[in-house]
Amino acid sequence: MDELLPRPKSVYLPAPVRAREQAPAAHRRLTLPQWRSGLTLPNFLERRTKAGPAIFLTLALAVSSTAVLTHLYSPCVQVSVDGVDMGLIQSQAMVEAAVDRVEARASRILGYDYVLEQNISYQPRLALREEQATTANLETYLFDQIGEVMQTSMLTVNGQSLGAVDDADALSALLDSILQRYQNEHTISAVFVESVTVNRQYSPTADLRELSEIEEVLNSNSLEQVDYIVQSGDTFSGIAYKLDMSMSELKALNPDVDIDWLHIGDVLTVSQAVPFLSVRTVDNLTYEGPVEYEVQTVPNDSMYEGDSKVVVPGVEGTAIYNADVIYLNGVEQDRMVNSMDVLTEPVTQVVEVGTKERPRTMATGKFQWPLRGTLTSGYGTRYIFGSYSFHGGIDIAAPYGTIIAAADGGKVIHASNDGTGFGLYVVIDHENGLKSYYCHCSSLLVRVGDRVYKGQSIARVGSTGNSTGNHCHFQVKRNDVTVSPWNYLP
Ligand SMILES: [Zn+2]
């Protein structure tokens, strides 16, 4: 109840002496050190008056404090109902207004003019505003005196009070209708995710709500960012459509996701209208579905390690499943299979897996850098010697004699200076469609026909042929067509 009432901000001023015992200590900070609890104001003045020669100074201080007090303190009334203390309330008029409200509500519920018979008395007081309460407690007390018929149904969601209504049945019907939204003939349970409680209690008039107001709050949605787990058959555009988002909205929430390459189980961030109250339902479903096939691997010593071949393709079976399917606001979250009756058995897939050791000189399919150095010219069109020309590789400058390594395993198909601008150069055929060129070398460490492994030293950096300094021109051809080395280098 207390949380509902507006609480005055704490003011750091001397506490009123009379009321100090009721006040929480944390809200007080005494700025006048000589004030002690237990002293009433007149008592305080009296003692100081008798205190001795410092009387004038003390009295002056006390008088000025009194001036401050009368300014800070405001008149109010101490209210009691049939002798029961109701605390301090700002004015008698406020109490009378509260009594009117209680009588009006009681009359409406009871169906006749109800008049409170309690004896309410008022004592004028002077107190800080923060000591003065609203009439909420008084109203609740009076309803309690009238009896059970005055109780309301207070709706609380996750500890937050949403308001009280007179009609308990209407409130419970409203909550049921929200739960009903996600139910069908297969639903075996439906609960709110939030903690939703309805308490019968006496509530002050200020907490009373029309059922329509409560309904409006419960039916409101908020747009929230939630996780979406990619499922079989999902596409980026399909997910956007399903969640009523545009492709650009979905992309903006998932900047690092390759939209053409979604995997089952990937987690996307999506925005979704989340209802004020979320409903978790469980449906018991019986349906026909696929049965996954198993995969059996068979070693094959005539194939290289890492290579494999499907010899018997797998075929899915079919079965009748019975499962409990869990939904959150109608969106499937989980599926627990209770039983399955197989209609057709799946066919196990058989895969042969190579066990023969792969020769080191076979291409791995992944290049390494042939040497460390400074990139002095990139791949593509460049401006050189006063005109534009096409540069078929990349130039890596390094000191004379630096070792050049094979970018991948393969067979040396050129190792000489044949008078072209490349000077002394090596070409390796990786026997997977790729060839790599290492040019302008000072010396060669391999000969035509040699098989080399990835990383093997094959030449040294120099400046032979059409070259203006020590560097290695590294070029890649795919099916004998020059391609960008950047597509292959790590
Ligand atoms: Zn070059």
Boltz pocket constraint, residues with backbone or C-beta under 6 A from the ligand:
constraints:
  - pocket:
      binder: B
      contacts: [[A, 377], [A, 391], [A, 393], [A, 394], [A, 395], [A, 472], [A, 473], [A, 474]]
      max_distance: 6.0
